[in-house]
Amino acid sequence: MKTYLDCYPCFLRQALSAARRAHASVELQRHILLETMDQLRALPADAAPPVMAERIHRMVRRLTDTPDPYGQSKRDATVQAMTLLPALRERVRTAPDPLETAVRIAIAGNIIDDGAAEEYELQSTLARVLEQPFAIDGMARLRQALSEVDTILYLADNAGETVLERVLIETIALPVTYVVKGGAVINDAIREDALAAGLDAVSTIIDNGSDAPGTLLEHCSPAFREQFAQAPLIIAKGQANYETLSETRAPVFFLLQAKCPVIADDLGVPIGSVVLKAPVGMS
C-alpha cells in the first residue's frame, strides 16, 4: 500500500509523540519535526507508510539517546491484557464457535496501537468486536486453510496485543512460529514483550531482523525472508502488516481493525471495521 497525503499529518503527530515520550526538550522536539518534514519531502510517492515511520522512529531514538521510547507503554499494556487472560480463555472455551471467538479476541487487541492514537479502551473494544459483523469476512477460508496446513507463521503487531494473540494461538493448536520485530519501534512487540505475554509457552519466537513497523520484506533478515517464502499459512496482525504486505501473493490472512480513514478507504470498508482478509484470490 502506498503512502497517501493524509498520512503526512499522522507522521508529524507520531514524531512529536515519540519525541515527548523520550523526554526531548522543546527545542529538540522542534528539530525532530523539521527533520521529519525534510524526510517527507524526500519520500518516494510509492513508498509504504512504514518506510517513513521507520525513518522517524530511528531518528527519535538516535537524537534522544532513548532505545525504546514506548517501553513503559508496552509494559503497561501487557500487564493490563494479562489480567483479562483467564476470562478470555473461558470465553473461548464456552463459545459456540471457539475459533471465531479467538480470532475476534485477537482482532480486538489491535486497538492497542500507540502509532494510531494516544489512548485506547480495551474492554469496550473487546465487547464491540466480539459482536460486530466482519466488514471483510475470510473466516470460512481461514478455517479451511487451518485444516490443510501443519504449521503457521504468525506476524505479531503490538505489545499487549500479544496476550490476545496468545488466546488465538492456543485455540488453533498447531505449531506456530511467532515473529516479532528485530528492534524497538513505536509499541510493536519485540522478543521481551512476547516473553512477557507468555508466547514462548505456545509458540517458537523469532524476530524479522527489522525495526520497521509491519513487515518490509526488503528490510528483513535473509533467515526471516526464507521462512516467509516457505510458510504454507501466514497470519498478519494489524494495520502496518496490511500496509506492507497487502500486495504480496503469499498466503497471508490479515487480521485487523480499520482504525484510520486511509486504510479503511484502501480496504473499501468504514472506519472501525473488523477485518479478516483472505489471501489474494482466496477471498
Sequence and secondary structure as in RCSB ss.txt:
>XXXX:A:sequence
MKTYLDCYPCFLRQALSAARRAHASVELQRHILLETMDQLRALPADAAPPVMAERIHRMVRRLTDTPDPYGQSKR
DATVQAMTLLPALRERVRTAPDPLETAVRIAIAGNIIDDGAAEEYELQSTLARVLEQPFAIDGMARLRQALSEVD
TILYLADNAGETVLERVLIETIALPVTYVVKGGAVINDAIREDALAAGLDAVSTIIDNGSDAPGTLLEHCSPAFR
EQFAQAPLIIAKGQANYETLSETRAPVFFLLQAKCPVIADDLGVPIGSVVLKAPVGMS
>XXXX:A:secstr
    TTHHHHHHHHHHHHHHHTT  HHHHHHHHHHHHHHHHHS TT  HHHHHHHHHHHHHHHHT S TTHHHHH
HHHHHHHHHHHHHHHHHHT SSHHHHHHHHHHHGGG  TTT S   HHHHHHHHTTS EEEE HHHHHHHHHH S
 EEEE  BTTHHHHHHHHHHHH S EEEEE SS  TTB  HHHHHHTTGGGTSEEEE S  SSS  GGGS HHHH
HHHHH S EEEESHHHHHHHTT  S EEEEEE  SHHHHHHHTS TT EEEE  TT  
